Amino acid sequence: MPLRSVRSRGVPRDAVHHPLFARCYARLSTGAETRMGMARVRERLLAGLSGRVIEVGAGNGLNFAHYPGTVSEVVAVEPERVLRRLAVDAAQRARVPVDVVPGTAEALPVKSEAFDAAVVSLVLCSVRDVPRALAELRRVLRPGGQVRFFEHGRGGGRVMTFTQGALDRTLWPALSGGCRLSREPVAALREAGFVLGPYRRTMMPPEGPALPSSYCVLGTAWRSS
């Protein structure tokens, strides 16, 4: 399927610039598809979607292969140049039309109430302003539109949450493209006015020692009318 043209829409092409992290992330995330079962998570994340979908923070486009045929179009927003180039390549292999565009979660380059669903996958940990990013999701979704999310965040006992906070205050954001380990995505969605649907806590990887980034949640939320 031919790729639709990538449009700048007046958005700076380097709003986020983490080239070294982007290359490392692309390599590690591709391996995690089978080794950590991420491909199955993506299938569950996207199952049943239909209509127009905006994916915020599309990364290297690993979700694209899992969108069902009921989706008429995906607009995939990715601010990092290296990852965006990889996403363009992935879009060419997708079963549904995917348009990869530059932009940030806090200023989505699309019209209001233009989408039936939004997807955020390992994104809210690294956006600079979570409330603003979620306000943008509300803006671009039609009333009743849904958000599918798979995010990691705060979890574990006192020792783990202390470790997450300490890493957030020191090395982790610089090493991981601005990621924060101790954010709480479910609470953030609720505070932004979304109606929470079913969600489940899960560990990634499912087996083995718990890491500071292991505490994940997969679920659905809706924009109220």
C-alpha positions as CSV (number, residue, x, y, z in Angstrom):
1,M,0.0,0.0,0.0
2,P,1.6,3.3,-1.0
3,L,2.4,5.8,1.8
4,R,0.4,9.0,1.8
5,S,2.5,12.1,1.7
6,V,4.1,13.3,4.9
7,R,3.0,16.8,5.6
8,S,4.8,19.3,7.8
9,R,1.6,21.3,8.7
10,G,3.9,24.1,10.0
11,V,5.3,22.0,12.9
12,P,9.0,22.1,13.7
13,R,10.6,18.9,12.5
14,D,12.9,18.6,15.5
15,A,10.6,19.5,18.4
16,V,12.1,16.5,20.1
17,H,15.7,15.4,19.4
18,H,17.1,12.3,21.0
19,P,19.0,10.5,18.1
20,L,21.1,8.2,20.2
21,F,18.2,7.1,22.4
22,A,16.0,6.8,19.3
23,R,18.4,4.3,17.7
24,C,18.7,2.3,20.9
25,Y,15.0,2.3,21.4
26,A,14.3,1.1,17.8
27,R,16.7,-1.8,18.2
28,L,15.4,-2.9,21.7
29,S,11.7,-2.4,20.8
30,T,12.0,-4.6,17.7
31,G,13.5,-7.4,19.8
32,A,10.9,-7.1,22.5
33,E,8.1,-7.9,20.0
34,T,8.8,-11.6,20.4
35,R,11.1,-11.8,23.4
36,M,8.8,-9.8,25.8
37,G,5.5,-10.5,24.0
38,M,4.9,-6.9,22.9
39,A,3.3,-8.1,19.6
40,R,0.5,-9.7,21.6
41,V,0.1,-6.6,23.7
42,R,-0.2,-4.5,20.5
43,E,-2.9,-6.8,19.2
44,R,-4.9,-6.4,22.4
45,L,-4.4,-2.7,22.4
46,L,-5.7,-2.1,19.0
47,A,-8.4,-4.9,18.6
48,G,-11.8,-3.6,17.5
49,L,-10.8,-0.1,16.5
50,S,-12.6,1.5,13.6
51,G,-12.8,4.7,11.7
52,R,-10.2,7.5,11.9
53,V,-7.4,7.0,14.5
54,I,-4.7,9.3,15.7
55,E,-1.7,7.6,17.2
56,V,0.4,10.0,19.4
57,G,4.1,9.2,19.8
58,A,4.1,6.5,17.1
59,G,7.8,5.8,17.6
60,N,9.2,3.5,15.0
61,G,5.7,2.4,13.9
62,L,5.5,-1.1,15.5
63,N,1.8,-0.6,16.1
64,F,1.0,-0.1,12.4
65,A,1.0,-3.8,11.5
66,H,-1.6,-4.6,14.1
67,Y,-4.4,-2.1,13.2
68,P,-7.5,-4.0,12.1
69,G,-9.0,-3.5,8.6
70,T,-11.9,-1.7,10.1
71,V,-9.7,1.4,10.6
72,S,-10.0,3.7,7.7
73,E,-7.0,5.9,8.4
74,V,-4.3,6.4,11.0
75,V,-2.6,9.7,11.5
76,A,0.6,8.9,13.3
77,V,2.3,11.8,15.1
78,E,6.0,11.4,16.0
79,P,8.3,14.3,17.0
80,E,11.7,12.6,16.8
81,R,13.3,12.6,13.4
82,V,15.1,9.2,13.6
83,L,12.0,7.4,14.8
84,R,9.7,9.2,12.4
85,R,11.8,8.0,9.5
86,L,11.5,4.4,10.7
87,A,7.7,5.0,11.1
88,V,7.5,6.1,7.5
89,D,9.1,2.8,6.4
90,A,6.7,0.8,8.7
91,A,3.7,2.7,7.2
92,Q,4.5,1.5,3.8
93,R,4.0,-2.1,5.0
94,A,0.8,-1.4,6.9
95,R,-2.6,-2.9,5.9
96,V,-4.4,0.3,6.5
97,P,-3.6,3.9,5.3
98,V,-1.1,5.5,7.7
99,D,0.0,9.1,7.4
100,V,3.1,9.9,9.5
101,V,3.5,13.5,10.5
102,P,5.8,15.6,12.8
103,G,4.3,17.1,15.9
104,T,4.1,16.9,19.6
105,A,1.5,15.5,22.0
106,E,1.0,19.0,23.5
107,A,0.2,20.6,20.1
108,L,-1.3,18.0,17.8
109,P,-1.3,19.3,14.2
110,V,-4.9,18.2,13.4
111,K,-8.4,19.6,13.5
112,S,-10.6,19.4,16.6
113,E,-13.1,16.5,16.9
114,A,-11.7,14.8,13.8
115,F,-11.0,11.3,15.1
116,D,-13.0,8.3,16.4
117,A,-10.1,7.0,18.5
118,A,-6.7,7.8,19.8
119,V,-3.8,5.5,20.7
120,V,-1.0,6.3,23.2
121,S,1.5,3.5,23.7
122,L,4.5,4.1,26.0
123,V,4.1,7.8,25.4
124,L,2.8,9.6,28.5
125,C,5.9,8.7,30.4
126,S,8.0,11.0,28.2
127,V,5.7,14.0,27.2
128,R,6.8,17.2,28.7
129,D,3.3,18.3,29.9
130,V,0.9,15.4,30.6
131,P,-2.2,17.5,31.3
132,R,-1.7,19.6,28.2
133,A,-1.2,16.4,26.1
134,L,-4.3,14.8,27.4
135,A,-6.3,18.1,26.8
136,E,-5.1,17.8,23.2
137,L,-6.4,14.2,23.0
138,R,-9.8,15.5,24.2
139,R,-9.8,18.2,21.6
140,V,-9.1,16.0,18.6
141,L,-11.5,13.2,19.6
142,R,-15.1,13.3,18.7
143,P,-17.6,13.1,21.6
144,G,-17.7,9.5,22.7
145,G,-14.4,8.8,21.1
146,Q,-12.1,6.4,22.8
147,V,-8.5,6.3,24.0
148,R,-6.6,3.1,23.9
149,F,-3.5,3.2,26.2
150,F,-0.6,1.0,27.1
151,E,1.7,2.8,29.5
152,H,4.2,2.1,32.2
153,G,4.4,4.0,35.5
154,R,4.6,4.0,39.3
155,G,4.3,0.6,40.8
156,G,5.6,-1.9,43.3
157,G,6.3,-1.4,47.0
158,R,8.1,1.3,48.9
159,V,11.6,0.3,47.8
160,M,10.6,0.3,44.1
161,T,8.6,3.5,44.2
162,F,11.6,5.2,46.0
163,T,13.9,3.8,43.3
164,Q,11.7,5.1,40.5
165,G,11.5,8.6,42.0
166,A,15.3,8.7,42.6
167,L,16.0,7.7,39.0
168,D,13.5,10.3,37.7
169,R,15.4,13.0,39.6
170,T,18.8,11.9,38.3
171,L,20.0,9.9,35.3
172,W,16.9,8.2,33.9
173,P,15.3,11.0,31.8
174,A,18.6,12.0,30.2
175,L,19.4,8.4,29.3
176,S,15.8,7.5,28.2
177,G,14.7,10.3,25.9
178,G,12.9,12.2,28.7
179,C,11.0,9.2,30.1
180,R,9.8,9.3,33.7
181,L,9.2,6.1,35.7
182,S,6.9,7.3,38.4
183,R,4.0,8.9,36.5
184,E,0.5,7.5,37.0
185,P,-1.3,7.3,33.6
186,V,-4.6,6.1,34.9
187,A,-4.9,8.9,37.4
188,A,-3.8,11.4,34.7
189,L,-6.5,10.3,32.3
190,R,-9.1,10.5,35.0
191,E,-8.0,14.0,36.1
192,A,-8.1,15.1,32.4
193,G,-11.8,14.3,32.3
194,F,-11.8,11.0,30.5
195,V,-14.2,8.2,31.5
196,L,-12.1,5.2,32.4
197,G,-13.2,1.9,31.0
198,P,-11.7,-1.5,31.6
199,Y,-8.0,-1.7,32.3
200,R,-5.6,-4.2,33.6
201,R,-2.2,-4.0,35.3
202,T,0.5,-6.1,33.8
203,M,4.3,-6.6,34.2
204,M,6.7,-6.3,31.3
205,P,8.5,-8.5,30.9
206,P,5.8,-10.9,32.3
207,E,8.5,-13.2,33.8
208,G,11.8,-12.5,35.5
209,P,12.8,-9.7,37.9
210,A,10.7,-6.6,38.2
211,L,12.4,-3.5,36.8
212,P,11.6,0.1,37.5
213,S,9.9,0.3,34.1
214,S,8.0,-3.0,34.4
215,Y,4.8,-1.7,35.9
216,C,2.4,-1.3,33.0
217,V,-1.3,-0.8,32.4
218,L,-3.4,-1.6,29.3
219,G,-6.9,-0.2,28.9
220,T,-9.5,2.0,27.4
221,A,-11.0,5.4,28.2
222,W,-13.6,7.6,26.6
223,R,-14.1,11.3,25.9
224,S,-17.4,12.3,27.4
225,S,-19.8,14.3,25.3
